[in-house]
Amino acid sequence: MAIVLDRDQGLLLEDDEQIGLECPYCSVYSHMSPQSVPHADDLLKHHPKHVGLVYRCDACQAPVFLRFAVKRYDENQVELYRNFIELERPKERFAFSYLPKHTEIMFREALSCYSNNNFNAFASMCRRSASSAYAELGEGGRLRAFEEIVIAQDIAGIDDETFTPIKTVLFDTGEEEDLPLLTRTQAGILLEVLKDMFYQCFVRRGKLTRALKVRNFFVQESDNDLASSA
């Protein structure tokens, strides 16, 4: 997809291709319509390296800000790279009530870093979140968590080269300065893997325990009713 800002025609998209993404306000995956586009004249005059465009979410009508890098300047046009940065990202959701309190605090801050595109701060908070979880799981907790991570890698079919930084963040015991620098893609993988690990170690157990308690309660109530009517 070529994105061009033309001096006379404004925004031009190859084959009228549209942008769709998850809205940071309504969390619906929706088509985004251009709402505010800089004039090509201004860009051709100042030659900025990045350009900001405002789109409108077709689901909730909220403005969504995207930043594009400039690919090249021509006499009457400015071509942008098709990849963009979302300046506001949807908040990540999780069943926090099932996490231990300290782990919950660390993981909430990790998700805040991710939503603000601070991926290396996100990696640091993921390590702290994971370390807190291992302590809560007790003896053998780290090994159990590692087994869940390996299973997740196998299920998702992630190659070892891509997955090595993820394991380094979550299980290496080196200094913070030794953490690998993560790309957007690696940060996304780390997020989903850690969410899956927390789900398997805490959320799944919590939901199952609660469901069994509810069932036992109704069984006991039924038994009491039968005893009363006998």
C-alpha positions in Angstrom: 0.0 0.0 0.0 1.4 3.4 -1.1 0.5 6.4 1.1 1.0 9.7 -0.7 0.2 13.3 0.2 -0.2 15.2 -3.1 0.1 19.0 -3.4 -3.2 19.2 -5.4 -5.2 16.0 -4.5 -4.4 15.5 -0.8 -4.2 12.0 0.6 -3.9 9.2 -2.0 -4.0 5.5 -1.1 -3.1 2.8 -3.6 -6.3 1.0 -4.7 -8.2 3.0 -2.1 -6.9 0.6 0.5 -8.2 1.3 4.0 -6.7 1.2 7.4 -8.3 -1.0 10.1 -7.2 -1.4 13.7 -8.4 -1.8 17.2 -9.7 1.5 18.5 -8.0 2.7 21.7 -11.3 4.2 22.9 -14.1 1.6 22.1 -11.7 -1.4 21.7 -13.6 -2.4 18.5 -11.6 -3.5 15.4 -12.8 -0.9 13.0 -12.1 0.8 9.7 -10.4 4.2 10.2 -11.4 7.2 8.0 -8.9 10.0 7.4 -10.1 13.1 9.3 -7.1 15.5 9.5 -4.3 15.4 7.0 -1.3 17.8 6.8 -0.9 19.9 3.6 1.7 18.6 1.2 2.9 22.2 0.7 3.9 22.5 4.4 5.7 19.2 4.3 7.5 20.0 1.1 8.7 23.2 2.7 9.9 21.9 6.0 10.8 18.2 5.1 10.0 16.6 8.5 11.1 13.0 9.0 7.7 12.0 10.4 4.2 13.0 9.7 1.1 12.8 12.0 -2.4 12.0 10.6 -5.7 12.0 12.4 -8.2 9.2 11.6 -11.7 8.7 12.8 -12.9 5.4 14.2 -16.0 4.4 12.2 -17.4 2.5 15.2 -17.3 5.3 17.9 -16.3 8.4 15.9 -13.3 9.0 18.2 -10.1 10.6 16.7 -7.1 8.2 16.4 -3.6 9.6 16.0 -1.1 7.7 13.8 2.5 8.7 13.0 4.1 7.7 9.7 7.8 8.0 8.7 8.5 9.8 5.4 9.8 7.6 2.6 10.7 10.2 0.1 9.9 13.7 -1.1 9.1 14.4 -4.8 8.5 17.7 -6.5 4.7 17.7 -5.7 4.3 14.7 -3.5 5.3 13.2 -0.2 5.3 9.4 0.1 5.0 7.8 3.5 6.0 4.4 4.7 3.0 2.2 5.1 3.9 1.1 8.7 2.7 3.5 11.4 2.9 4.0 15.1 -0.3 4.2 17.1 0.2 7.1 19.5 -2.6 5.8 21.7 -3.1 2.0 22.0 -6.0 0.1 23.4 -5.6 -0.9 27.1 -4.7 -4.5 27.5 -7.2 -6.5 29.6 -6.6 -9.4 32.0 -8.4 -11.1 34.8 -6.3 -9.3 37.5 -8.5 -10.4 40.4 -7.0 -13.9 40.2 -3.4 -12.7 40.4 -1.5 -12.3 43.8 -1.6 -8.6 44.8 2.1 -7.9 44.3 2.1 -9.6 40.9 -1.0 -7.7 39.9 0.6 -4.3 40.7 3.7 -5.2 38.7 1.8 -6.6 35.7 -0.6 -3.6 35.5 2.5 -1.3 35.3 3.9 -3.6 32.6 0.8 -3.3 30.5 0.8 0.4 30.9 4.4 0.5 29.5 3.3 -1.7 26.6 0.3 0.5 25.8 2.6 3.5 25.7 5.1 1.8 23.3 7.8 1.7 26.0 8.8 -1.8 25.1 12.0 -2.0 27.0 10.5 -0.6 30.2 7.8 -3.2 29.5 10.4 -6.0 29.4 11.8 -4.8 32.8 8.4 -4.8 34.4 7.6 -8.3 32.9 10.7 -9.7 34.6 9.6 -8.2 37.9 6.0 -9.5 37.4 7.3 -13.0 36.6 9.7 -13.0 39.6 6.8 -12.0 41.9 4.7 -14.8 40.4 7.5 -17.4 41.0 7.7 -16.4 44.6 3.9 -16.7 45.0 3.9 -20.2 43.4 6.4 -21.4 46.0 8.9 -24.2 45.6 9.0 -25.4 42.0 7.1 -22.4 40.8 9.8 -21.2 38.4 10.1 -24.7 36.9 6.3 -24.9 36.5 6.2 -21.5 34.8 9.1 -22.5 32.5 7.2 -25.6 31.4 4.1 -23.5 30.6 6.3 -21.1 28.5 7.8 -24.0 26.6 4.3 -25.4 25.9 3.2 -22.0 24.7 6.2 -21.8 22.3 5.4 -25.2 20.9 1.7 -24.4 20.5 2.4 -21.1 18.8 5.2 -22.5 16.6 7.7 -19.8 17.6 11.2 -20.5 16.5 14.1 -20.6 19.0 15.8 -17.5 17.6 12.7 -15.4 18.1 11.8 -16.9 21.4 15.3 -16.7 23.1 14.9 -13.0 24.1 11.5 -13.9 25.7 13.0 -16.6 27.9 15.9 -14.3 28.8 13.5 -11.6 30.0 11.4 -14.1 32.1 14.0 -16.5 33.4 17.5 -15.1 33.2 18.8 -14.0 36.6 21.3 -11.4 35.3 21.3 -7.7 35.9 18.6 -5.4 34.5 21.2 -3.9 32.2 21.6 -7.3 30.5 18.0 -7.4 29.3 17.7 -7.7 25.5 16.3 -4.7 23.6 12.9 -5.8 22.3 11.3 -4.9 19.0 7.6 -4.2 18.8 7.1 -7.8 17.5 9.1 -9.4 20.3 7.3 -7.3 22.9 3.9 -8.5 21.5 5.1 -12.1 21.8 6.3 -11.5 25.3 3.0 -10.0 26.3 0.9 -12.9 25.0 3.3 -15.5 26.4 3.3 -13.9 29.9 -0.5 -13.6 29.9 -0.8 -17.3 29.0 1.6 -18.2 31.8 -0.4 -16.2 34.3 -3.6 -17.7 33.1 -2.3 -21.3 33.4 -0.7 -20.7 36.8 -3.3 -18.5 38.5 -6.5 -17.7 36.5 -7.3 -21.2 35.5 -6.8 -22.5 39.0 -8.8 -19.6 40.5 -11.7 -20.0 38.1 -11.8 -23.8 38.6 -11.7 -23.5 42.4 -14.5 -20.9 42.4 -16.6 -23.0 40.1 -16.2 -26.1 42.3 -17.1 -24.1 45.5 -20.3 -22.9 43.8 -21.3 -26.4 42.8 -20.5 -27.8 46.2 -22.6 -25.0 47.8 -25.7 -25.9 45.7 -25.2 -29.6 46.3 -25.1 -29.0 50.1 -28.2 -26.7 49.8 -30.0 -29.5 47.9 -29.0 -32.1 50.5 -30.2 -29.8 53.3 -33.5 -29.3 51.6 -34.0 -33.1 51.2 -33.0 -33.7 54.8 -35.5 -31.1 56.0 -38.4 -32.5 54.0 -37.7 -36.1 55.1 
